[in-house]
Amino acid sequence: RTGAPSLSSPPQLVLGLGGQHGSQRVAHATAARLPAAASLSGAGDLAAASLDHDDECAAAADGEASEACALAALQLRASRKAHEAAQAASKHPAGLPPGADDEEDDDDDADEGDELPSEAPASDDGEKEEESKDVDEGKKDDGEGKKEEDEDKKEDDKDTKGKKGEDDDDDDDDDEDDHKEEQHSNRPAAGGQGGRQDPLKKQAPMPKAKKGSTNPIVIKSNFLYDSKTGSRFFAKGVAYNPRNQVFDLRLMKEGNCTPGEPVAPKLSYAADPTAEDLEGTWKEALNAIANLGANTVRLYNINPELSHKKFMDYAASLGLYVIIPLTRHDWGFLPAGSPAPLCYTQDIDEYGNVGTNLLTSAKLIVKEFSQYDNTLLFTVANELTIADVNGYAAFPCVKALTRDIHQYQAQCKDSMRRVPLIYADMDMGPPYRELVGRYLACEVESEDDAVDAYGLNVYSWCDTEYPDETGKNNFMYSPYGPIKTEFESFAKPLIFTEFGCTLGEFMTSCPYNGGRTWPDVKTFFQDFKEIVSGAVAFEFSMEDNQYGLALTPGFTSDPNNDGKFYYLDAYYALQKQFTKYSVSSEWDGAKASDCAWTPSKAAKLAKSHKSVGCPNKKEVAKLFDAKGLPVAPNWDTLPPTPKGADQDLLEHCPVYEVAPELKKEGCCHYSCK
């Protein structure tokens, strides 16, 4: 997860994670199954929380009551850790995430008070930052090499199972002195290896995926459409962010595996996994993703200084679209812990103006990837509020970046396709989930500051069925039921930008037999058929958070994982679901160049999906008060466009060929006179 600096005065650092770290991911996954009183509270409210509750649950006997208590305690600890991290972070220099020096010396995990190097800039709201850092309690405790008490072990194991943090850098403890490169050793130190290796079944080679096509995708009302055929498009996706880990019992807590010898070097979080020197790895991965029945890959780390032509062309040949992040970990980040306008205007020592650097980096990414027909969406930001409540006050910066990218697209309309923009949010649950989506999708200054689509990272479907009082499986009794109710009239496409719970019935450990069966996939095409336009399974490769569909070569010592990917039961279960269900053709027939065309012209919709405007001041004030924000409501004003983001490579527009129907579609959003 991406760390982010606080730019408030006096300077202090808070973690604005680019995704939920492990314990919070578990908390959100279980929230729907707990009483309302047990719902996750804001980190700022935890100072009075009692530690006794954790101890009671750790020692409780088995049973439904103790399970609910344990899950509530897990939520409490997750939030408390975020609060403790924010307090501890104030001791570090401004602009640096706690543990930022871990890439230089992984053994520093054992020394909580180490000073951080001044040259390491803080990270943005980020794209799936695995650096849970200090807020990730399971990793932190394990990284320090502390032995848990027997009474705590059961709860700690649950924490690790839910880990959504992806930061390899925090968890290595490799005893290596030279970690200054983005790629470094990924074999765990002695003592961190598993005790034995359970055998993996022999697998036939992955077949070559069929060739596919990727016509540019456009948005009509709340649906996605193929711009040439007019057919409705549903993004069946997989998240791709490999760090090339190996099994490490210290981090993963359970499992009967031992680490192997990886083929590819370990990647730091800032590294770009689509680089051409990693072609051997991503080619096999893309082929396997296409064989899943998927049509979309979501990325989290892009270096605009590298060429991505080989990756994008190969993905296109397999019929794969790509969701591209606009924020980065090391340079070009959005500081989630700083209220607007600071998150888009502040100057950081030895880094420069945060807005100028962010917009420059984002425009470079837009400039490169707009030439590819299979660029599906640009992610303007990801999960701003995950580790710091101030992220709610930073949303105007997300809208400012959205505005400035849309204006850049308008500036270059004659030679650059208008790729839609999406924000990916954590599933915070009601009552503010829909409110945030409505704000980001509304027009504060103009249409330019409204995102084109809204994403939710959802990890709450943790059971095969959700029965009602009669014992019959009932979708509205599932954690997805409230989402349907809240977004049934949403005016923009809603995409589950991540999904896939690993708790409850789906919990497993190395060698990961069984696990997720993905029963929620069918709901996207049935219960959500008029609401959801895509779902991205998290994630392809097995990392220390243990969400993977495949073991990267050398993850374990088993010969069937030696030098080759090993595909897990969860991979084949998802393949079964993705190939079984498809989006309805009921609303086909879109005309890309017709600005007035809506899906209701093809078939009747249950709801109108018309914009209802921005949240009113009373709604926003209620949210700020409920979250205990230290600033006044600020959603009605956006930061100005930063200066200096139109120089050098950005002085001129790129010269790409844009199809006539796509030029006309762009004119639906900006003036073409």
N, C-alpha and C positions, 0 to 999 in steps of 0.2 A: 504494500500500500504506500501511497505517496505521502511523505511528510510535507508539511507546508508551514511557512513561517507566519508568526503573528506580527503584523506591522503596526500594532497599536502602540500608544505611548503611555508609560515607558515601554521600551522594547522588551518583548518576551516571545517565546516560541510556543506555539501550540501545534498539535498534529492535526492537519486537515487531510485525512486519509482519502486516497483515491478509490477506496472500496472498503467494505467492512472487514476489520481484522477478525480473527477467529472467534473470540468470545462474543463479540457483538453479533456476528453472523449467526451463531447458535441462538442467541437471545431473540433475534428477529425471527428466526425459523420456528421458534417455539412459542412466540407471543400469542398466536392465534389459539393455542391450546390452554392458555392460562386464564385465570380470572382477571377481570379488568384491573383489580388492585395490584396485580403482579406485573403489569405492563412496564416496559422499560422507561425509566424516567431520565430526564436530562442529566448530563454529567455534573452540572452545577448544583443539582439538588442533593448530592450524595454525601455532603459533609456530615450529615446527621445519621447516615445509614449505620446500622449496627453490624459488627463483625460476627456477633453471636448467631445470626441467621444462617451464615455460611456453615458454621461449625455444627449447628443442629442438623442441617440437611446432610452434611457429610457423614454424620453418625447415625442417621435415621435408618430404620429397617426398610426392607424392600416393600413395595406396595404402591398403589396408585397415588395415595396421599403423599408419600415420601418422594415419589417421582415428580409430582407437581411442585413440591417444596424445593427439590433439587434444581428443577428448571428455573424456578423463580430466583433461587440463589445464584444460579449461573448468570441470569440477566443482571442481577444486582452487582455481581463481581465485575462483569464486563463493563458496565457503566462506571463503576467506581474506579476501575483501572484507567479509563479515559480521563476521569477527573484527576486522579493522582498524577497521570502523565502530564496533564496541562500544568499542574502545580510544579512538578519537578522540572519541567522544561524551562521554566522561568529562570533557572540557574544557568542555562546555556546561552551562548551568544545569539543575538537576534539573527534570523535568517538561516539557522542550521537545525535540521531535525535531530532529536536525541538519537545517538548511536550512528550518526553519519560517518564516523570514522571506522565503522565496522568493515567497510570494504578494504581499508588499508591494513587492518589487523583484526581478524575475527576473534582473537582471544580477548579482545576488549569487552566482549559480552559479559565477562566475569567481573568487570570493573565498572560499576554503575556511574562512578563519579568522574570518569575520564573526560578531559577537555576535548572539544571538537575542533577540527582543522578549519581555519577561517576561510580557506579557499573553496570549501564545498558549499554551493548554494543550496537553499532549501528547495523542496519539491513543491509541485503544484497540487491542486486538488486531485489531480493525477488520474492516470488510467491504470487502475487495478494494481496499485502499489502493494507489493508483498511486504513492504517494510512496516509491519505493525509496530516495530520498535518497542518503545517502553510501554505502550498501551496493551501490548499483546502478552497477557500474563503467562500463558502456558509456555510460550517461547522464551520469555524473559527468565522464568524460573529454571527452565531446562538449560538455557544458555549459560546460566551461572553455575551449572553443575550441582545444584542443591538436591539433596535427597528428600523426596516428599515423605511425610508421615503416612503410615498405612491408612489412617482414617481419611486422609485427603486424596488419596490416590484415585479413588473411584470418580470423584468430581473432576480431578485434573484430567483424567482420561477423556471424560465427556467434553471438556474444554477443547482438548486437542482434536477430537473428532470433528468439532464444529469449526475448526480453524479456517478462516477465509483469508487470513493474512498470507501474503505470498513472498515475503522478503527473505530471500536466501541469505542476504548479507548479514542479517541479524542472527542467523542460526548456524553459521558454519562451524565456528570453533575449530578451525583446521590446524591451528598452531603453525600457520604459514606466516612468514615475515613480509613477503612481498606480494601484496594484493592490490597493486596500483593499476593493473590492467583491468579492463572490463570483463575479461575472461580469465578465470583462474580455477585452481583445483577444486573439485567438488567431492572428494572422498573424505568421509568423516574420520575424525581422529580415533585412535585406538580406544576401546571402551565404549564408543558410541555405536558400534556395529551390533546387529542383531545376533542372537545366540545360535540360530540355525536357519537354514533356508528350506522352506517347504517347496516341493517341486512344482514347477509350472508345467501345464500341459503343452504338448507339442502342437504348434499351429501351422497350418498351411500358409504359404506366402500370401500376402494381401494382393488381390487381383488388381489389375490396372483399371482405374475408374473410367467410365464412359466419357466421351467428349461432350462438352456442353456449350451453351451460348449464354451471353450476358448482355442483353440489350439494356441501355440505361433505364433506371427506375425513376418514376416521377410520383408525386403525391397528388391525389385528388380527394379532397375532404379528409376523412380519417383512414383512407386506404392507400396502399402502395400499388402501382401499376407498371407493367412493362410498357415502355413508351412506344414500341413498335407494334406489338400485337394487341395491346389494349387489355390484356388479361391481368386479373388481379394477382399480385405477388405477395407471398408470405415468406418472411425470412426464417428459414430453418437453420439455425446457426450453432456454431461451436466457438468458444473463446480459445484463442491461441496465444500463449505467453510463456513458452518453455524457458526454464532456467537450467535445465539439464542437471537435476538433482540426483542423488542416490539415496537409498534407504538409510535412515539413521534412527535407531531405536530411541535415542535420547530425545529427539524431536517428536517422533511419531507415537511414542509411549507404548504402543502395542504392535504386534505383528511378528511373524516367524519368517524373517527374511534377513539376508546379509547383503551389504553393498557390493556392487560389481565394479567393473572398470569401464567408465563411460567412454563413448566414442567421441563425443563433442565436448569441448571445454565448458565449464560452468559459466553462466552469464550473470553479471551483476544486473540489478533491476533496471539501470539506465540503458543497458545494451538493447540494441534493435535485433530481434530474432529473425527478421526477414532479410537481413544483410546477405549479399551474394556469397560471402565466404561460408555461410551456413546453408547453402543450397541443398546439400545432401540430406540435411535433416528436415528442412521445411518441405521439400518435394515429397518425401514419403508421408509426412504428416498431412499435407494437403490432399494427397491421393486417398488416404484413409478417411479424412473428413468427407470427401466427395462420396466415398463408398458407404458412408453412413446414411446417405439420402439427404445430406445437408446441402444448402446452396449459399451459405454465408459464413464468413469467418470474422470474428471480432478481434482486433489488435489493441494493444495497450501501450506500446512503446515504439516510437518512430523517430529516426534521426534523419531530418530533411537534407543533411549533407551527403547522404548515401543515395545511390540509385536503387530503385525498387522495381525497375522494369521487368526483370526476370521473375520476381515473385508475382507481380500483378498479372503478367502475361500467362504464367503457368496456372495461376488460380482461374483466370478467365477460360483457359482451355478446358478446365474441368467443370465449368459452369458455376464457379464460386464467386460471389460478390464479397466485398471487403468493407468493414466498418473501420474507419481510420480515426485515431485520436488526434486532437489538436493541441492538447496540453502535454507537457513532458515532465520528466522527473528532475533533470539536472539544470536545464535552462529553458525558459519559456513556460514557467509554472504559474498557476493561479493560487495565491496564498489564501487558503480556505479559512484560516483563523483570524483574518483581518476584516472588520466590517467595511462595507463600501463607504466612501470611495477609495479607501486606502489600498484595497486589494487590486486596484487598477491604476493607482497614481503614485504609490510610495517609492522612494528611492532607497535602495539597500546598498550598504557599503560593499565595495569590491564586486558588485553585481550590476548595479545600474537601476534604471527605472523598470519596475516590475511590469507595468502596462506596455511599455515600448517593447520590452523583450518578449513578452507573451504574444503580443499581436504580430511582431515580426516573425517569430517562430511559427505561429499558426498560419500566417499568410504564405510562408514558404511551403508548408505542408499542403495547403490548399492548391497552391500553384502547381506543385508536382502531381498530385493525385487526381486533379480534375480532368486530366487528359485521358484517364482510363474509364471505359464504359462500365467496368465492374466495381467502381467506387460507389458503394451504396449510400453511405452516410458519413458525415464528419461528426465526431463526438466533441462538443465544445467543452464539456467538463463532466466529472464523474463523482458522485457521492460527496458533495461538499460538507455535509453535516455529520459525517460518520464519527469523527473523533472529537470535534469541537463544536459546541452549540453556536458559536459565532458564525458558523457556515451559513446559518439562516440569514444573517445580516450581510453576507457576501453575495447573495443571489443577484443583486443589481450588477455586479461585475460580470456574472455569467451572461446577463442580458446585454451588457455593453460589448462584450466580446462577440456575441451573436450579431449585434447590430453592425459592428465594424467589419466582420467577415462578410455579411450580406452586402454591405456597401462596396466591399472589394470585389465581390462577384458582379455587382451591378456595373462597377467601373470597367470591368473586363468582359462584359456580356457578349461582345462581338466575337470573342476568341476563346472563351472559357465557359464550360458548362456550369450551371447552377446546381451543385450537389447539395441536397438537403442537410440541415443541421439538427442534431439531437442532443439532449441532455440526458444522462443516465443517473438516476437517483436511487438511493437505497430505499428499500421498502420500509418506510417508517411506520406504516399502519395508519389507521384513522386516529384523530380527525383531520390531520394536516397533510396527509398524502396527496389528496386531490387538490388541496389549496396551493401547494407548491407547484404542482403540474399546471394548474390554471394560471398561476402567475408567470411562469416561464413561457407559456404558450400565448399570453395576451400581449397587447400592444401598449406600451407605456409612452414611448415617443412616437413610434411609427411601426409599421409591419416589420421593419428591419430588425427590431430587437426581440421579436417573437421566434422561438425555436420552431422548426418545421415538424418535429416529432418529439415525443416524450418517452423516456425509458425508465423502467423499474427493474432493479436487481432484486429478485424475489426468491427467497429460500424457505418458504413456509409450508410447502406441501410435503409433509414428512410421513404420511401414512398412505396405504393403498386405497382406503375408503374412508368416508366421513359420514357415518350413519345419522339419521335424524331420530326422533323419539320412537318411531315405529321400527327402527332397526334397518331401514332401507337406506342405501347409499344416496346422499343428497348433496349435490354440488354447492348449494347455498349454505350448507353447514361446513363447508371446507374453508380454509383461509383465503381462497380465491373468491368466495362469494361476495365479501364486502368490496373487493376490487371491482368486480363487475358492476355492483350497484353505484359505486362512486364515479366510474368512468363510462357509464352506459351512454352518456350524451357528449363525451369529450370530443372536441372539434378537430383534434389532430391525431395522427396515427399513434397508437400506444404499442410499445414493444417491450417485451420482457428481455432486457438487455443482458441479464444473467438469470439462470434458474437452475435448480437441482439440489434439493436438500440431501444431506448425507447423515441425518440423524434417524432415530427411531428404527423403523423396519429396514432402512437403507444403510445402516451403519455396518462397516466392515473394516478389516485391517489387512495388512500385507500377508499373503499375496492377493488380497482383495477379491476373494471369491464372493459371488452374490453381489450385494450392494444395491444401487439404484435400479429400479425397473421402469421409471419414468411414466407412471400412470396418468400424470397430469397433462401429458402431451395432447391427448385426445380432447381435453377441455378447450384448448386453443382453437380447435376447428369445429367445436360443437357449441359449448356454453358461451364461448368468447367470440364466436364467428363474426359478429358485427362490431367487435371492439378491438381485438388484438391483431396486430399485423406482423408479428414476428416473435421468436423466442430463441435465445442463445444459451445453449447448455454450457455450464461452467464445469470443467475446462478440459482441454484435450490431454495435456501431459500431466503426469503425477508429480506433484510438488510436495513440500512438507505440510501443506494444508490438506492433502489427501482427497482432492476432488477429481483427480484425473481419470480419463477414459483409457489411457494407455501408459505403459511404462516406457520411458525413453531408454534407448540402448544402454545397458550397463547399470540401470537403476538397481537391479538385484544381481546376485552372483550366479543365478540359475543359467545353465547353458542356453535355454530357450529365450533368454533376454540378453544374451551376449552378442553385442554388435548389431542388434535389431530391435525394433519396437515389439512390445508384447501387448496385445489388445485384451482388455479385461471384459468380464461379464457385463459391466455397465455399458461398455461400448456396443456390444451386440444387442443389448436390451434397447438402447436408444435407436440403433439402426432399425429394429423391428417397429418401433413407434413412428419414426420419421418416414419410413417407407409405407406404412399403413395408412397414414392420414395426410390429406391434402386440402388446400383451401378450396372453398366452394367457387364454382364458376358462375354462380348466380348473378354476381355483380360485374361480370366481364363487359368489355365494350367501351373502355375509356378512350377518349380522344385527347392526346397529350397537349395539343395546341389549342384546345377549346377551354378557355379560362372559366366558362360557366358550367362545364360538365361536372356532375357529381354522381356518386354511385346510385343515388335514388332514381336517376334517370334510367338505370338498367333494371333495377328491382326495388321493391319497397323495403325500407329500413324501419326497424322498431322505433328508433329515435332519430331526431333531425340532425344531430351533431353540428349545431351552429355555435359559434363563439358566443359566450355569455359575458365577455369582458373580464377585466382584472378584478382580483379580490378587493373588496372595499376596505376602507381604513379601519373599520371596527374589527373585521376578520384578521387583518394583519396585526393590529395591536393585541388582539387576544393571543395570537401565536407567540409574539415576542414576550408577552407577559408569562405565558405558560412555560416557555423555555428559559425564562429568567435571563434574557439577554441584557447585557450592560449598556446597550445603546437604544435610542429611540427608534421606532419603526422607520425604515428608510427605503421602502420598496417603490416609492413614487418618484424617485429621482435616480438617474443613471450617471455614472462617471463619464467625463468627456473622453473623446478619442485621444489616445496618447500621441504625442508627436514623435517623428523620427522613424516610423514603421513603414516608410515608403521610399527607402533609399537602396542603393546598390542593386541587388538582384530583384528588388521589388519596385524599382523605378519605372519599369515598363511591364505591361501585361504579357502573359505568355501568348504564343500564337498557336492555337489548336484549332482543328476543324470541328465545328459544332453543327450537328444536324439541324436542318431548318425547323423541324417540329419542336426541337429542344430550345432553339432560340425563341420561338414563339411562346413556349411554356415559361421561359424565363421572364418574358414580358408580362406574364400574369402577376409578377411580383415587383417589378420595377418599370419605370418609364423607358420606353424604347423609341420615343419620338426624336 
